[in-house]
Amino acid sequence: MSATRNDSTAPASDVRTAAVPSSAGVEFGLDGAETCVRMISPNGAFEPNAAAEEYLPYLDRLTEADHRRFYRDMVVVRRFDTEAANLQRQGQLALWVPSHGQEAAQVGSAYATRLQDHVFPSYREHVVGMIRGLDVVDILRMLRGVTLGGWVPEEHGNFHLYTLVLAAQTLHSTGYAMGMQLDGSTATGNPETDQAVIVYYGDGASSQGDANEALVFAASYQTPQVFFLQNNHWAISVPVARQSRTPLYLRAGGFGMPGTQVDGNDVLASFAVTAKSMDDARAGLGPSLIEALTYRVGAHTTADDPTKYRDPDELAYWVARDPIVRFRSYLQSRGIEQQFLDSVEEEAADFAADTRRRALEVTGPEQSVIFDNVYAEPHPLVAEQKAWLARYEASFDEGKN
């Protein structure tokens, strides 16, 4: 059930204590919550709850091929995720940011966007980038430290750069959405060309000033924008219950925009809620916030050890609600053939192996590239610095003679 624009007060029953819960999923009402939109039950049965009723028509947009694509992408990106973590452990990457457990939230929301939309990720949306046309090796290239940013968004489905500064992308996306309003690329009544923005961020980033400032500007200017908050329950070692005494989607009402809570481990629910929110944004109805309840099964990054701060029982609770297992059970209930499921596993293995091979072939750019694109036009000071570096490096060769 969506919060209305005037609903900024949580019911007394929704107020949380400051204590860290033994099970974040139970504490925040993932199971059986009336406010959390769900289409598929944890055991894979299609059982839309009351909160899902208004979103059911959006499922009519999906075909059997879409269902297969959802499953394929979730399986493939998890295998890629595992391979990338292995590459980091073997010294081939400086860092890796796992997405294990968040596949359904990302796949469902990504497919709810249109080609003309703009996507602003944080640093964990690997499958979103893949869906928008990004070569995932470009992500590995960035985390190997051999690029100066990553990729050109316009050449990769308007998928913007990863942002390692927490919540900075929320401001970037809001500014971009305001620009859309100024240049007339939204709310024209043409669904084929009207644009909207979606920005991904996490429960930890929701505590940052940038995220709250972005929400203020978005609400003030009624930007064509969706804030997709992936509540994976841990801001590194700080649980979400310590950050917020109420469910995060209720914060939207305080900024004057609708807020919806969705079961982020349900790919169909994620798709339907995001599809409606993006449609509303393109139509000029202003911004909205989606809180996708999911879980970060792995570490925050490969520099982190979650066993130091997480309860094993909590991890087991969420592993039992694995989004891929859930959707596979749903597909099997609809008669999906085992041959397809087996072919996806084979494709995922091939994808991971190919990714590893190409990642190991990545080399760094020429050092002089650091001077390129500093300014849009040639600049005499940059040219002078580039020439100085060339002379300096050449002086080492002179000393060898």
C-alpha positions as CSV (number, residue, x, y, z in Angstrom):
1,M,0.0,0.0,0.0
2,S,1.4,3.4,-1.0
3,A,1.8,6.2,1.4
4,T,-0.1,9.3,0.3
5,R,1.5,12.7,-0.1
6,N,0.0,13.8,3.2
7,D,0.8,10.7,5.2
8,S,3.9,11.6,7.0
9,T,3.1,10.0,10.4
10,A,3.7,6.3,11.1
11,P,1.1,4.3,13.0
12,A,2.1,3.5,16.6
13,S,2.4,-0.1,15.6
14,D,5.1,0.8,13.1
15,V,7.4,2.5,15.6
16,R,10.6,0.5,16.3
17,T,12.8,0.4,19.3
18,A,16.5,1.2,19.1
19,A,17.5,-2.3,19.9
20,V,19.2,-4.3,17.2
21,P,16.7,-7.1,16.2
22,S,17.7,-10.7,16.2
23,S,16.0,-11.1,12.8
24,A,15.9,-8.0,10.6
25,G,13.4,-9.6,8.3
26,V,10.8,-10.2,11.1
27,E,11.5,-6.9,12.7
28,F,10.7,-5.0,9.6
29,G,7.8,-7.1,8.6
30,L,8.9,-8.9,5.5
31,D,6.7,-11.8,6.3
32,G,3.0,-11.1,6.3
33,A,3.2,-7.3,6.4
34,E,0.1,-5.7,4.9
35,T,2.1,-2.6,3.7
36,C,4.8,-4.6,1.8
37,V,3.8,-5.3,-1.8
38,R,4.3,-9.0,-2.7
39,M,3.3,-11.1,-5.7
40,I,5.2,-14.3,-5.0
41,S,5.3,-16.0,-1.6
42,P,8.6,-17.2,-0.2
43,N,7.8,-20.7,-1.4
44,G,7.2,-19.6,-4.9
45,A,3.4,-19.5,-5.1
46,F,1.7,-16.7,-6.9
47,E,-0.2,-15.2,-3.9
48,P,-0.5,-11.4,-4.3
49,N,-1.3,-9.7,-1.0
50,A,-3.7,-6.8,-0.5
51,A,-1.0,-4.2,-1.0
52,A,-0.2,-5.7,-4.4
53,E,-3.7,-5.3,-5.9
54,E,-3.2,-1.9,-7.5
55,Y,0.0,-3.1,-9.2
56,L,-1.4,-6.4,-10.7
57,P,-2.3,-4.7,-14.0
58,Y,1.4,-4.0,-14.6
59,L,2.2,-7.7,-14.7
60,D,0.1,-7.9,-17.9
61,R,3.0,-6.2,-19.6
62,L,5.2,-9.3,-19.0
63,T,5.4,-12.3,-21.3
64,E,6.7,-15.8,-20.7
65,A,9.9,-14.6,-22.4
66,D,10.2,-11.8,-19.9
67,H,9.9,-14.3,-17.0
68,R,12.7,-16.4,-18.5
69,R,14.8,-13.3,-19.0
70,F,14.3,-12.3,-15.4
71,Y,15.5,-15.7,-14.2
72,R,18.4,-15.9,-16.6
73,D,19.7,-12.5,-15.6
74,M,19.5,-13.2,-11.9
75,V,21.4,-16.5,-12.2
76,V,24.0,-15.1,-14.6
77,V,24.8,-12.0,-12.5
78,R,25.2,-14.1,-9.3
79,R,27.7,-16.4,-11.0
80,F,29.5,-13.2,-12.3
81,D,29.4,-11.9,-8.8
82,T,31.1,-15.0,-7.4
83,E,33.7,-14.9,-10.2
84,A,34.5,-11.2,-9.6
85,A,35.0,-11.9,-5.8
86,N,37.4,-14.7,-6.7
87,L,39.3,-12.3,-9.0
88,Q,39.7,-9.9,-6.1
89,R,40.9,-12.5,-3.8
90,Q,43.5,-13.5,-6.4
91,G,44.8,-10.0,-6.6
92,Q,43.3,-9.1,-9.9
93,L,40.9,-6.4,-8.5
94,A,41.5,-3.7,-5.9
95,L,38.0,-4.2,-4.5
96,W,34.8,-6.0,-5.2
97,V,31.2,-5.1,-4.2
98,P,29.0,-8.1,-4.0
99,S,25.3,-8.0,-5.0
100,H,24.4,-11.5,-3.8
101,G,20.8,-11.5,-2.5
102,Q,19.7,-8.3,-4.2
103,E,19.2,-9.7,-7.7
104,A,15.4,-9.6,-7.7
105,A,15.1,-6.0,-6.6
106,Q,17.6,-4.9,-9.3
107,V,16.4,-7.1,-12.2
108,G,12.7,-6.2,-11.6
109,S,13.3,-2.5,-11.3
110,A,15.7,-2.4,-14.2
111,Y,13.2,-4.0,-16.6
112,A,10.6,-1.4,-15.5
113,T,12.7,1.3,-17.1
114,R,12.6,2.3,-20.8
115,L,15.4,2.9,-23.2
116,Q,15.1,6.7,-22.9
117,D,15.2,6.8,-19.1
118,H,18.4,7.6,-17.2
119,V,19.7,5.3,-14.4
120,F,21.9,6.5,-11.6
121,P,23.5,3.6,-9.7
122,S,25.5,3.5,-6.5
123,Y,28.2,0.8,-6.8
124,R,26.3,-2.5,-6.4
125,E,23.9,-2.5,-9.4
126,H,25.9,-4.8,-11.7
127,V,22.9,-6.5,-13.2
128,V,21.1,-3.2,-13.8
129,G,24.1,-2.1,-15.9
130,M,24.1,-5.4,-17.7
131,I,20.4,-5.0,-18.6
132,R,21.0,-1.5,-19.8
133,G,23.8,-2.7,-22.2
134,L,26.9,-2.2,-20.1
135,D,29.7,-4.8,-20.6
136,V,30.3,-6.0,-17.0
137,V,34.0,-6.1,-17.7
138,D,33.9,-2.3,-17.7
139,I,32.9,-2.6,-14.0
140,L,35.9,-4.9,-13.4
141,R,38.1,-2.5,-15.3
142,M,37.0,0.3,-13.0
143,L,37.6,-1.7,-9.8
144,R,40.9,-2.8,-11.2
145,G,41.8,0.9,-11.2
146,V,42.7,1.3,-14.8
147,T,40.0,3.8,-15.9
148,L,39.3,7.4,-14.9
149,G,35.7,6.8,-14.1
150,G,34.2,3.9,-15.9
151,W,32.2,4.4,-19.1
152,V,30.3,6.9,-21.2
153,P,26.6,6.7,-20.0
154,E,25.1,7.7,-23.4
155,E,26.9,4.7,-25.0
156,H,25.5,2.3,-22.4
157,G,21.8,2.8,-22.2
158,N,22.0,6.0,-20.1
159,F,23.5,4.0,-17.3
160,H,25.5,6.5,-15.4
161,L,28.8,6.0,-13.5
162,Y,29.1,4.1,-10.3
163,T,29.4,6.5,-7.3
164,L,31.5,5.4,-4.4
165,V,30.7,8.6,-2.4
166,L,27.6,7.5,-0.5
167,A,24.4,9.2,-1.7
168,A,26.2,11.6,-4.1
169,Q,24.3,10.0,-7.0
170,T,20.9,11.0,-5.5
171,L,21.8,14.7,-6.0
172,H,23.2,14.0,-9.4
173,S,20.0,12.3,-10.5
174,T,17.8,15.0,-9.1
175,G,19.8,17.7,-10.9
176,Y,19.5,15.6,-14.1
177,A,15.8,15.2,-13.6
178,M,15.4,19.0,-13.1
179,G,17.3,19.4,-16.4
180,M,14.8,17.1,-18.1
181,Q,12.0,19.5,-17.0
182,L,13.9,22.5,-18.3
183,D,14.5,21.0,-21.8
184,G,11.0,19.6,-22.1
185,S,12.0,15.9,-22.4
186,T,9.3,14.7,-20.0
187,A,5.5,14.9,-19.4
188,T,4.8,15.7,-23.1
189,G,2.2,12.9,-23.3
190,N,4.3,10.7,-25.6
191,P,5.2,7.5,-23.7
192,E,7.8,6.7,-26.5
193,T,9.9,9.7,-25.8
194,D,9.0,11.0,-22.3
195,Q,11.9,10.4,-19.9
196,A,12.3,9.7,-16.2
197,V,15.2,9.1,-13.8
198,I,15.7,6.3,-11.4
199,V,18.4,6.4,-8.7
200,Y,19.6,3.5,-6.6
201,Y,20.9,3.9,-3.1
202,G,20.9,1.9,0.1
203,D,19.6,2.1,3.7
204,G,23.0,3.4,4.8
205,A,23.1,6.1,2.2
206,S,19.6,7.2,3.3
207,S,21.1,8.6,6.4
208,Q,23.4,10.9,4.4
209,G,22.7,14.6,4.0
210,D,22.9,14.3,0.2
211,A,20.0,11.9,0.0
212,N,17.8,14.1,2.1
213,E,18.7,17.2,0.2
214,A,18.0,15.4,-3.1
215,L,14.5,14.4,-1.7
216,V,13.9,18.0,-0.8
217,F,14.7,19.4,-4.3
218,A,12.9,16.5,-6.0
219,A,9.7,17.2,-4.0
220,S,10.0,21.0,-4.4
221,Y,10.4,20.8,-8.2
222,Q,8.3,17.7,-8.7
223,T,11.0,16.0,-10.7
224,P,10.3,13.0,-13.0
225,Q,12.2,10.7,-10.7
226,V,12.1,7.5,-8.7
227,F,14.2,6.9,-5.6
228,F,14.9,3.2,-5.4
229,L,16.1,2.5,-1.9
230,Q,17.5,-1.0,-1.5
231,N,17.2,-1.8,2.1
232,N,19.6,-4.6,2.5
233,H,19.6,-4.1,6.3
234,W,23.2,-3.3,6.9
235,A,25.2,-0.1,6.3
236,I,28.4,-1.9,6.5
237,S,28.3,-2.9,10.2
238,V,25.4,-0.8,11.3
239,P,21.9,-2.4,11.2
240,V,19.0,-0.5,9.7
241,A,17.1,-0.7,13.0
242,R,19.8,1.5,14.5
243,Q,19.4,4.0,11.7
244,S,15.7,4.3,11.6
245,R,12.9,3.8,14.1
246,T,10.3,3.5,11.3
247,P,10.3,1.7,8.0
248,L,12.2,3.8,5.5
249,Y,9.4,4.2,3.0
250,L,7.4,6.2,5.5
251,R,10.1,9.0,5.2
252,A,8.7,9.8,1.8
253,G,5.6,11.3,3.3
254,G,7.6,13.8,5.2
255,F,9.1,15.1,2.0
256,G,5.7,15.3,0.3
257,M,5.9,12.3,-2.1
258,P,4.4,8.8,-2.2
259,G,6.4,6.0,-0.6
260,T,5.9,2.3,-1.3
261,Q,7.5,-0.7,0.4
262,V,8.0,-3.8,-1.7
263,D,9.4,-7.3,-1.1
264,G,12.7,-6.8,-2.8
265,N,13.2,-10.6,-3.1
266,D,10.2,-10.8,-5.3
267,V,11.2,-9.9,-8.9
268,L,7.6,-9.5,-10.1
269,A,6.7,-7.1,-7.2
270,S,9.8,-5.1,-7.9
271,F,8.9,-4.8,-11.5
272,A,5.3,-3.9,-11.0
273,V,5.9,-1.2,-8.4
274,T,8.7,0.4,-10.3
275,A,6.8,0.3,-13.6
276,K,3.9,2.3,-12.0
277,S,6.3,4.7,-10.3
278,M,8.3,5.4,-13.5
279,D,5.0,5.8,-15.5
280,D,3.9,8.4,-13.0
281,A,7.2,10.2,-13.2
282,R,7.1,10.4,-17.0
283,A,3.6,11.7,-16.8
284,G,4.5,14.6,-14.7
285,L,3.1,13.3,-11.4
286,G,6.4,14.0,-9.6
287,P,8.9,11.9,-7.7
288,S,8.3,8.8,-5.5
289,L,10.3,6.6,-3.2
290,I,10.4,2.8,-3.3
291,E,11.9,0.8,-0.4
292,A,12.8,-2.7,-1.5
293,L,13.3,-5.0,1.4
294,T,16.1,-7.3,0.6
295,Y,19.3,-8.5,2.2
296,R,23.0,-8.3,1.6
297,V,24.0,-11.9,1.9
298,G,27.7,-11.4,1.3
299,A,30.1,-8.8,2.7
300,H,29.6,-5.1,2.2
301,T,32.8,-5.3,0.1
302,T,35.7,-7.7,0.0
303,A,37.3,-5.4,2.6
304,D,34.6,-6.4,5.1
305,D,34.0,-9.4,7.3
306,P,30.3,-9.6,8.2
307,T,30.8,-12.5,10.6
308,K,32.2,-10.0,13.1
309,Y,28.8,-8.2,13.5
310,R,26.0,-10.3,12.0
311,D,23.9,-13.0,13.8
312,P,24.1,-16.3,11.9
313,D,20.4,-16.9,12.5
314,E,19.6,-13.6,10.7
315,L,21.7,-14.7,7.7
316,A,19.9,-18.1,7.7
317,Y,16.5,-16.4,7.7
318,W,17.3,-14.4,4.6
319,V,19.1,-17.2,2.8
320,A,15.9,-19.2,3.1
321,R,14.2,-16.4,1.2
322,D,16.6,-16.4,-1.7
323,P,15.2,-14.5,-4.6
324,I,16.5,-16.9,-7.3
325,V,15.2,-20.0,-5.5
326,R,11.8,-18.3,-5.1
327,F,11.4,-17.3,-8.7
328,R,12.6,-20.7,-9.9
329,S,9.9,-22.3,-7.8
330,Y,7.4,-20.0,-9.3
331,L,8.5,-20.9,-12.8
332,Q,8.4,-24.6,-12.0
333,S,4.8,-24.2,-10.8
334,R,4.0,-22.7,-14.2
335,G,5.6,-25.7,-16.0
336,I,9.0,-24.4,-17.0
337,E,11.0,-27.1,-18.5
338,Q,14.1,-28.4,-16.7
339,Q,16.1,-28.1,-19.9
340,F,15.7,-24.3,-19.7
341,L,16.9,-24.2,-16.1
342,D,19.9,-26.3,-16.9
343,S,20.7,-24.2,-19.9
344,V,20.7,-21.1,-17.8
345,E,23.2,-22.7,-15.4
346,E,25.4,-23.6,-18.3
347,E,25.2,-20.0,-19.7
348,A,26.0,-18.5,-16.4
349,A,29.2,-20.7,-16.1
350,D,30.2,-19.7,-19.6
351,F,29.5,-16.1,-18.9
352,A,31.7,-16.2,-15.8
353,A,34.5,-18.0,-17.5
354,D,34.5,-15.5,-20.4
355,T,34.4,-12.6,-17.9
356,R,37.4,-13.9,-16.1
357,R,39.3,-14.4,-19.4
358,R,38.6,-10.9,-20.6
359,A,39.3,-9.3,-17.2
360,L,42.7,-10.9,-17.1
361,E,43.5,-9.3,-20.5
362,V,42.7,-5.8,-19.2
363,T,45.7,-3.4,-19.2
364,G,46.1,0.1,-18.0
365,P,46.0,3.1,-20.3
366,E,48.9,5.3,-21.3
367,Q,49.8,7.6,-18.4
368,S,49.2,10.6,-20.6
369,V,45.5,9.9,-20.6
370,I,45.2,11.7,-17.3
371,F,45.5,15.0,-19.1
372,D,42.7,14.2,-21.6
373,N,39.2,15.5,-21.1
374,V,40.2,17.6,-18.1
375,Y,38.6,20.5,-20.1
376,A,36.2,20.3,-23.0
377,E,38.6,22.3,-25.1
378,P,42.5,22.3,-25.3
379,H,44.0,24.2,-22.4
380,P,47.6,25.7,-22.5
381,L,48.3,24.8,-18.8
382,V,47.3,21.2,-19.3
383,A,49.4,21.0,-22.5
384,E,52.3,22.4,-20.6
385,Q,51.9,19.9,-17.8
386,K,51.7,17.0,-20.2
387,A,54.8,18.1,-22.0
388,W,56.6,18.5,-18.6
389,L,55.7,14.9,-17.7
390,A,57.0,13.6,-21.0
391,R,60.3,15.4,-20.5
392,Y,60.6,14.2,-16.9
393,E,60.0,10.5,-17.9
394,A,62.5,10.8,-20.7
395,S,65.1,12.1,-18.3
396,F,65.2,8.6,-16.7
397,D,66.2,7.0,-20.0
398,E,68.9,9.7,-20.5
399,G,70.4,8.7,-17.1
400,K,70.8,5.1,-18.2
401,N,73.1,6.0,-21.2
